Every structure is written in structure tokens, then in C-alpha cells.
Amino acid sequence: MGKTGRKPQPLRNSSGRELPSFMSETDKLPKGQSYPLKPMKLAEALSAEGISIDVHLVRGPGVRFDVYFWPPRPGIPHDRLYVCTGTVPSEQAADARQKIESTTLPAMATWLANLLKEDPRSPNRQQEQWFDLSPR
């Protein structure tokens, strides 16, 4: 179980097929709130940049959009991406969704693509990275 207390679920495409290495965990929405990030949009943004990485998306109450890159380590021999996103008032969801899809996700995908282009032995690639995309 993840930090929301719910078992993470694999993401499935429109035909119901499970996408490899993409887990999505969603907490119950507070009344009057919406999740502006759709898991499939995150998967599409990564795919558009040619990024294939283990992803764990956690959507929970609050205002946040944090992205963590974790390099390989003993027992986990591959790169991982941990994404934490929050909620917005329901009446702001459409605008927030448009901004996330047009600005935030492309910025995140570009950041990650540039990081993954670095030599895996470089100091930058061998340490955890954090990209804060939270609204200001």
C-alpha cells in the first residue's frame, strides 16, 4: 500500500491494456475539489519525449505538483519517477487542466528527457532530483 492507504493501480490505455511500469494511486477527493491531472496525460507527455521510466503517480488533497527522479540503487536497478499532485476547486479544474497539459507536463518531460540524456555515471544522474511544479 502507498501513503494514501490504497493499493496503487496500474494505468490502462483506452483498450484496457495495462501500461508497463506506470502505477497510479488516487486518494478520495474532498468535497468541491477536482484532480486536474489525468494519469493518461502524464503517460502521454512522457511518451511524446520518448521517455520510458517506472512511474508512480500519487494524487491527493492539497496544492502541489512535485516530481522526483530516483536513480538506480541496490535492489532497484533502474530509474524511477515519483509524481505527487494535488487538487483544485472544481470550478477551476478545466483551467488548471489546460495549464498542466500545455505548460507543466511539457516542462517536466523536457527536464526529465535532458536528465536522462546525461551519462548514467555523471554525478547529476546518480543522485535524486526534485522538480517543483507547484502553482505559485
Secondary structure, DSSP 4 states (H G I P E B T S, - for coil): --TTSS--EEEE-TTSPEEEEEEEEEPPPPTTEE----HHHHHHHHHHTT---EEEEEE-SSS-EEEEEE--BTTB-S-EEEEEE--EEGGGHHHHHHHIIIIIHHHHHHHHHHHHHS-TTSTTTTS-EEEE----
